[in-house]
Each structure stands twice: as structure tokens, then as C-alpha cells.
Amino acid sequence: SKNKIKELRQEKGLYQRELAKATGIKQANISRWEACLVVPNVEDVWILANFFDCSIDYIVGKDEY
């Protein structure tokens, strides 16, 4: 399945470091999530959902916007 975090970030035209700065999430974590090496924790998914104005389900690939 497509990586929703990467997809959302690219739709906004952001680099990983810019997303990290905007959300307070470490860029290394974003990189690991996008590479599917680790899964983000619930708190970080919540932060991303708020930032991208979408549902948590969408980010974890369970739902459309």
C-alpha cells in the first residue's frame, strides 16, 4: 500500500525536515515511517492528522479522507 505520510507530505510540497519543523516530530522518525521501517505511535499520528487536516484512519491506511 502507498505510504500516506509521504503522500500527504509531497502533496503539500514539503521536505521531511520541513514537516519535522512544522510538527515537532523528529525528521529521522518521519524518514523511518516513510521507509516503512517503523510504525508511528498514536500521539505522532494524531499530530500528523491535525497538521494534514485528515483522519487518523486515513494516515494509517484504513479510510479515505
C-alpha positions, 0 to 999 in steps of 0.5 A: 500500500502507498505510504500516506505520510509521504503522500500527504507530505509531497502533496503539500510540497514539503521536505521531511525536515520541513514537516519535522519543523512544522510538527515537532516530530523528529525528521529521522522518525518521519524518514523511518515511517516513510521507509516503512521501517517503523510504525508511528505511535498514536500521539505522532499520528494524531499530530500528523492528522491535525497538521494534514487536516485528515483522519487518523484512519486515513494516515494509517491506511484504513479510510479515505479522507 
